[in-house]
Amino acid sequence: MQKNAPIGIFDSGSGGISVLRTALRMLPDEHFIYFGDTANAPYGTKTEEEVTVLAKQVAEKLLSLGCKALVIACNTATCAAAATLRAMYPDLIIIGMEPALKLAHDLRPEGDILVLATPVSLSSAKYRLLYTAYGEHAHSVPCPGLMDFVERGDIESPELKAYLEDKFAPYLAKGNTPAAVVLGCTHYVFLHKVIRSLLPESTLVLDGNEGTVRQLGRRLTQENLISTHAPAGERVKILTSGNESSLALMQKLLDLPM
Ligand code: DGL
């Protein structure tokens, strides 16, 4: 495998673009092929088996394009399919995501931690293990339909705010202040600003993007696959199973000042 080969990143749609943005910033000598499986989104309300079939198809596609590593930039696909993909490609660097519950627990050992994620992620065996280890003060908050706002390009509408207010209401009742909110789906990272605006100032809002990219950098270094020269051409190629407008949305989210 060549050091200057691209890194493949994928998600059910445009959420993983938030991970790609972090990777572009933290790994300046790497280049990336991003695949958004928009035609099959959302993953988060399917079965684990269905998500695994889809994730396998996307992984095959990215590997056929010569990727030296794969980032599953989707908590849902990681919960459902990471183990299967690692068994299929034992020599490949495969980096997954998980809700940043450990980080939240370390930073806020006391107080309520809300973990926002898809129904598939929150009902998976992988999440159960994480919750058993770090979830003593955590509340799992399934958010079916929340990713669809982002897929529609909506990151600030009154309807979106109403959806989130409804989710937070039980935890903000009687002046309660959650210690932390974990964005356990890569789509939700694009909602950071609106989520922040609905919470008390002392509530931390965390995601797992930097930790994931740090792990990617570590693995590339260990395997002597980290690129040491900035690529000559474009650093990103975006592919999708969706249509022109999904491609346009991904490009817009990639370029969004945040
Ligand atoms: N972005 C995905 C995640 O991190 C899920 C969105 C979906 O439901 O497809 O979980």
Boltz pocket constraint, residues with backbone or C-beta under 6 A from the ligand:
constraints:
  - pocket:
      binder: B
      contacts: [[A, 11], [A, 12], [A, 13], [A, 15], [A, 16], [A, 41], [A, 42], [A, 43], [A, 44], [A, 45], [A, 73], [A, 74], [A, 75], [A, 76], [A, 77], [A, 118], [A, 121], [A, 147], [A, 184], [A, 185], [A, 186], [A, 187]]
      max_distance: 6.0
